[in-house]
């Protein structure tokens, strides 16, 4: 049977790749450079706070400045990550250019004065906002607009964490639970790789994490599995998924509580700051303030120290989760992902002693698994585990991320994420249903106590 080859098809595919490369290249260069600036400013703000501990007492004033700037100048930029996702689902009004400077400065100010927040949300929003500029420049249609905005998200995510493959898959997977649109695969891969390249070209580095050789011996080679260890990881992953669920629900509930009981918008971050600083004072530590990757002295509780014995308390994960939920829900800016890394690593360290698993191994697994549960992106988080810790733990990363994803339920930190395919078999949703719709259809404890239905 003769080979049937339509050469025009492959020529058109080659043209497709070249076209998207030249569209994505300038966008990714600008996003990567913006992320580099952001990371440089974020590091400087963190060091400045360490050197001047009194700055944390200005956190209420910082919150007033942030929410006032968004109220006066932000307009729909206040939608944040959810606005970016909504514009990818259904391009309409677009993502405003003002989102980039507002979220960059808002996040840096949050960290400078001790708010507990992350950085991924800032990078994603800058990526989407910058991509929108090129949508208009190239006069793209709706289909191509979706693709370029997704590539912008990939560029921002890949650059901010130094995980280009994760960034590409995350941008595809985060839009709809259980479904991925492969028409954006190549542009997202280009965007993530190029975004990371241009970010590191500015001399910006990323924290490296390590799992010891002892843990590697316990874990076995990449494609061999220890049934007992796998069972222990499944048990831990149920907790990781519930932690992701709890973080998402607590953040959304606190947002409703702030709006329900504090009608003056600028007073919300004042109350949030007071709670964050008050809880930190009661705990006798400031280790839960800021981004939490490391501490000023190198000692204390942090993501890095969670990988060693004694680097976290059994409840460290809860305090970081609580302070981050208060910070973000009261109006401060930043991402959720790095705090989720903190929650996962410290929860993994706490469970390691109970389950008889090496601390650094379960801390690394928890690092990615809680993130997977809270964002409903198990594939991206499995890949992130490999990019950050090595491929020898691949099968355990997959087990943890998949089970965490399942047990986080139909919840997540991004309410505009759609339910492409429901988890389990007992619930059915159409593919236009968002997590906001799902959540609005539930009545929880706080809804009954405080009559919060419909206040979001």
C-alpha positions in Angstrom: 0.0 0.0 0.0 1.6 3.3 -1.0 2.4 6.0 1.5 -0.2 8.7 1.4 1.4 12.0 2.3 -0.1 15.4 1.7 3.0 17.5 1.9 0.9 20.7 2.2 -0.3 19.5 5.6 3.2 19.3 7.0 4.2 22.6 5.4 1.2 24.3 7.0 2.2 22.8 10.4 5.7 24.1 10.0 4.3 27.5 9.1 2.1 27.3 12.3 5.2 26.7 14.5 7.2 29.5 12.9 4.2 31.9 13.1 3.7 31.2 16.8 7.4 31.4 17.6 7.6 35.0 16.3 4.4 35.9 18.1 5.4 34.3 21.4 9.1 35.4 21.3 8.6 39.2 22.1 5.8 38.5 24.5 7.9 35.9 26.5 10.9 38.2 26.4 8.9 41.0 28.1 7.2 38.6 30.5 10.5 37.0 31.5 12.1 40.3 32.0 9.1 41.6 34.1 9.3 38.5 36.2 13.1 39.0 36.7 12.4 42.6 37.8 9.7 41.3 40.2 11.9 38.6 41.7 14.7 41.1 42.2 12.4 43.6 43.9 10.8 40.8 46.0 14.2 39.7 47.2 15.2 43.2 48.0 12.0 43.9 49.9 12.4 40.7 51.9 16.0 41.5 52.9 15.0 45.1 53.8 12.3 43.8 56.1 14.7 41.4 57.8 17.2 44.3 58.3 14.4 46.6 59.6 12.0 44.4 61.7 9.9 47.5 62.7 8.6 47.6 59.1 6.0 44.9 60.0 4.1 47.4 62.2 3.3 49.4 59.0 1.5 46.5 57.5 -1.9 48.1 58.1 -0.9 51.2 56.3 0.5 49.2 53.4 -2.8 47.4 53.1 -4.7 50.7 52.9 -2.4 51.8 50.2 -2.8 48.6 48.2 -6.6 48.4 48.3 -7.0 52.2 47.7 -4.8 52.0 44.6 -6.9 49.1 43.2 -10.2 50.8 44.1 -9.2 54.1 42.4 -7.1 52.8 39.4 -7.6 49.0 39.2 -11.1 48.7 37.7 -11.4 45.1 36.6 -7.7 44.4 37.4 -9.0 43.5 40.9 -10.2 40.2 39.3 -6.6 38.9 39.4 -5.9 35.4 38.3 -9.7 34.7 37.9 -9.9 37.6 35.3 -7.0 36.1 33.3 -8.7 32.7 33.3 -12.1 34.1 32.3 -10.6 36.0 29.4 -9.0 32.7 28.2 -12.3 30.9 28.5 -14.2 33.7 26.7 -12.2 36.7 25.4 -14.2 39.9 25.9 -13.1 43.1 27.6 -9.5 42.0 27.8 -6.9 42.2 30.6 -6.0 45.8 31.4 -2.3 46.9 31.0 -2.6 48.5 34.5 -2.7 45.0 36.0 1.1 44.5 35.6 2.3 47.5 37.6 -0.5 47.2 40.2 0.0 43.6 41.0 3.8 43.9 40.9 4.0 46.9 43.3 1.1 45.5 45.5 2.9 42.2 46.0 6.3 43.8 46.7 4.6 46.1 49.3 2.8 43.1 50.8 6.1 41.3 51.3 8.1 44.4 52.4 5.8 44.9 55.4 5.4 41.2 56.3 2.2 40.0 54.7 2.1 36.2 54.2 1.8 35.6 50.5 3.4 34.1 47.4 4.5 35.1 44.0 2.9 32.9 41.4 -0.3 35.0 41.2 1.8 38.1 40.3 3.7 36.3 37.6 0.5 34.8 36.1 -1.3 38.2 36.1 1.7 40.0 34.6 1.9 37.2 31.9 -1.7 37.6 31.0 -1.6 41.4 31.0 1.5 41.6 28.8 0.1 38.9 26.5 -3.0 41.0 26.1 -0.9 43.9 24.7 0.4 41.6 21.9 -3.1 40.3 21.2 -4.1 43.9 20.2 -0.7 44.4 18.4 -1.1 41.3 16.2 -4.9 41.8 16.0 -5.6 38.1 16.9 -9.0 36.5 16.6 -10.7 34.9 19.6 -9.1 31.5 19.1 -5.6 32.8 18.8 -6.3 35.2 21.7 -7.0 32.3 24.0 -3.8 30.6 22.9 -1.6 33.7 23.4 -3.1 34.4 26.8 -2.4 30.8 27.8 1.2 31.2 26.6 1.5 34.4 28.7 0.4 32.4 31.8 2.9 29.7 30.9 5.7 32.3 30.5 5.0 33.9 33.8 4.7 30.6 35.7 7.7 29.0 34.1 9.9 32.1 34.7 8.9 32.7 38.4 9.7 29.2 39.5 12.4 28.2 37.0 10.2 25.2 35.9 9.6 25.6 32.1 7.9 22.3 31.5 5.7 22.7 34.5 4.7 26.2 33.3 3.6 24.9 29.9 1.4 22.1 31.4 0.1 24.2 34.2 -1.2 26.8 31.7 -3.1 24.1 29.8 -4.3 22.1 32.8 -5.5 24.9 35.2 -8.3 26.2 32.9 -10.6 23.2 33.3 -10.5 20.4 35.8 -9.9 17.1 34.0 -9.5 18.6 30.5 -6.7 20.1 28.5 -6.8 22.0 25.2 -3.9 20.8 23.1 -4.3 23.6 20.5 -2.2 25.8 22.8 0.5 23.1 23.6 3.3 24.4 21.4 2.8 28.1 22.1 2.6 27.4 25.8 5.8 25.3 25.7 7.5 28.1 23.7 6.2 30.8 26.1 7.3 28.9 29.3 10.8 28.0 28.0 11.5 31.5 26.6 10.0 33.2 29.7 12.4 31.2 31.9 15.3 31.8 29.5 14.9 35.6 29.5 14.3 35.7 33.3 17.6 33.8 34.0 19.4 35.9 31.4 19.1 38.8 33.8 21.0 36.8 36.3 18.0 35.8 38.4 18.5 32.5 40.2 16.0 30.2 41.9 16.2 28.3 45.2 17.2 24.7 44.8 15.8 21.9 46.9 17.4 18.5 47.7 16.2 15.1 48.8 19.0 13.1 50.3 20.6 9.9 49.1 19.1 8.1 52.0 15.6 9.0 50.8 16.6 7.9 47.3 17.5 4.4 48.6 14.2 4.1 50.4 12.3 5.3 47.3 13.9 2.7 45.0 14.8 3.3 41.3 12.4 5.4 39.2 10.2 2.6 37.9 10.2 0.2 40.8 7.7 0.7 43.6 7.8 -0.2 47.3 4.2 -1.2 48.1 4.5 -0.2 51.8 6.0 3.2 51.0 3.3 3.7 48.3 0.6 3.0 50.8 2.1 5.4 53.3 2.3 8.1 50.6 -1.4 7.5 49.7 -2.4 8.0 53.3 -0.3 11.2 53.5 -1.8 12.4 50.1 -5.3 12.3 51.5 -4.1 14.8 54.1 -2.4 16.8 51.4 -5.6 17.0 49.4 -7.6 18.0 52.4 -5.1 20.7 53.2 -5.4 22.1 49.7 -9.2 22.0 50.1 -9.0 23.7 53.5 -6.8 26.4 52.3 -9.0 27.2 49.3 -12.2 27.2 51.3 -10.8 29.2 54.2 -9.5 31.9 51.8 -12.9 32.2 50.0 -14.8 32.1 53.3 -12.6 34.8 54.9 -13.2 37.0 51.8 -16.9 36.7 52.4 -16.5 37.4 56.1 -14.5 40.5 55.5 -17.1 41.8 53.0 -20.0 40.8 55.2 -18.9 42.5 58.4 -16.5 45.3 57.2 -18.3 47.6 54.8 -15.4 50.1 54.6 -13.1 48.6 52.0 -9.8 50.1 53.4 -10.6 48.9 56.9 -10.4 45.2 55.7 -6.6 45.1 55.3 -6.2 46.9 58.6 -8.1 44.2 60.4 -6.3 41.5 58.4 -2.9 43.0 59.2 -3.8 43.2 62.9 -4.8 39.5 62.9 -1.6 38.5 61.1 0.6 40.4 63.4 -1.3 39.5 66.5 -1.2 35.7 65.7 2.5 36.0 64.9 3.1 37.8 68.3 1.2 35.1 70.1 3.2 32.4 68.4 6.4 34.2 69.3 7.9 34.0 65.8 7.8 35.9 62.5 8.7 32.9 60.5 5.2 32.7 59.0 5.4 36.3 57.6 6.6 37.0 54.0 7.2 34.3 51.4 8.6 31.7 53.8 11.2 30.1 51.5 14.0 30.8 54.0 14.6 33.0 57.1 16.9 35.9 57.9 19.2 33.8 60.0 18.8 30.6 58.0 17.3 28.9 61.1 13.7 28.6 62.2 10.7 27.5 60.2 10.8 27.8 56.4 10.4 25.7 53.2 14.1 25.0 53.0 14.3 23.9 56.7 11.3 21.6 56.4 13.5 19.1 54.6 15.7 18.5 57.7 14.8 17.1 61.1 13.5 19.8 63.5 12.9 22.3 60.7 9.2 22.6 61.4 6.7 22.0 64.2 3.8 19.6 63.9 1.5 22.7 63.3 3.7 24.9 61.2 1.6 24.0 58.1 -1.6 25.2 59.8 -0.2 28.6 60.9 1.2 29.4 57.4 -2.1 28.3 55.9 -4.1 30.5 58.3 -1.9 33.6 58.0 -1.9 33.4 54.2 -5.6 33.0 54.0 -6.1 36.1 56.2 -3.5 38.1 54.2 -4.9 37.4 50.7 -8.6 37.5 51.7 -8.3 40.9 53.4 -7.0 42.7 50.3 -3.2 42.2 50.2 -1.6 41.0 46.9 0.5 38.0 46.0 0.2 34.4 45.1 -1.0 31.3 46.9 1.4 28.7 45.5 4.6 29.4 47.4 2.6 29.4 50.7 1.1 26.1 49.5 4.7 24.8 49.1 5.3 25.8 52.7 2.1 24.1 53.9 2.9 20.9 51.9 6.5 20.7 52.9 5.9 21.3 56.6 2.8 19.0 56.7 4.9 16.3 55.0 7.6 16.8 57.6 5.0 16.4 60.3 3.6 13.2 58.8 7.0 11.7 58.1 7.6 10.8 61.7 4.2 9.3 62.1 4.4 7.2 58.9 8.1 6.2 59.2 9.1 7.9 55.9 12.3 10.0 55.5 11.5 13.6 56.3 13.0 15.2 53.2 11.2 12.7 50.9 7.7 13.3 52.3 8.4 17.1 52.6 9.3 17.1 48.9 6.2 15.1 48.0 4.0 17.3 50.2 5.6 20.4 48.5 4.0 19.5 45.2 1.0 17.5 46.3 -0.8 20.2 48.3 -0.3 22.5 45.3 -1.9 19.8 43.1 -4.9 19.6 45.3 -5.5 23.3 45.7 -5.1 24.1 42.0 -6.5 20.8 40.5 -3.3 20.4 38.4 -1.9 16.9 39.2 0.0 16.5 35.9 1.8 19.9 36.2 2.7 19.2 39.8 4.0 15.8 39.1 6.3 17.3 36.5 7.3 20.1 38.9 8.4 17.4 41.3 10.7 16.0 38.7 12.0 19.4 37.7 12.8 20.4 41.3 13.8 17.2 42.9 14.7 14.7 40.3 13.1 11.9 38.2 13.9 9.1 40.6 10.9 10.0 42.7 8.5 10.3 39.7 6.2 7.5 40.6 5.7 8.7 44.2 5.1 12.3 43.0 2.5 11.0 40.6 0.7 8.9 43.3 0.7 11.9 45.7 -0.4 14.5 43.2 -3.2 12.3 41.8 -4.6 11.3 45.2 -4.3 14.8 46.5 -6.2 16.1 43.4 -9.0 13.6 44.1 -9.4 14.3 47.8 -9.3 18.1 47.4 -12.8 17.6 46.0 -14.6 20.1 43.7 -12.8 23.1 45.3 -9.7 25.2 44.4 -8.0 28.5 44.8 -9.2 29.7 41.3 -13.0 30.1 41.3 -13.0 30.7 37.5 -11.6 27.2 36.9 -14.1 25.1 35.1 -15.2 21.6 35.9 -14.3 19.8 32.6 -14.8 16.3 34.1 -16.1 15.9 37.6 -14.1 13.9 40.1 -15.6 10.5 41.0 -18.9 9.3 39.7 -21.5 10.8 42.1 -21.6 14.3 40.7 -22.2 15.6 37.2 -21.5 19.1 35.8 -21.6 20.5 32.3 -18.3 21.8 31.0 -19.3 25.5 31.5 -19.7 25.1 35.2 -17.0 26.9 37.2 -15.8 26.2 40.7 -17.6 29.4 41.7 -20.9 27.9 40.5 -20.1 24.7 42.4 -19.2 26.5 45.5 -22.3 28.8 45.3 -24.4 25.6 45.2 -23.1 24.3 48.5 -24.2 25.5 51.9 -21.4 25.2 54.5 -21.1 25.8 58.2 -20.0 29.5 57.9 -22.9 30.2 55.4 -25.4 29.0 58.0 -23.7 30.8 60.9 -23.1 34.1 59.2 -25.6 34.1 56.3 -22.9 34.5 53.7 -24.8 33.1 50.7 -24.6 35.6 47.8 -22.2 38.0 49.4 -19.3 37.2 47.1 
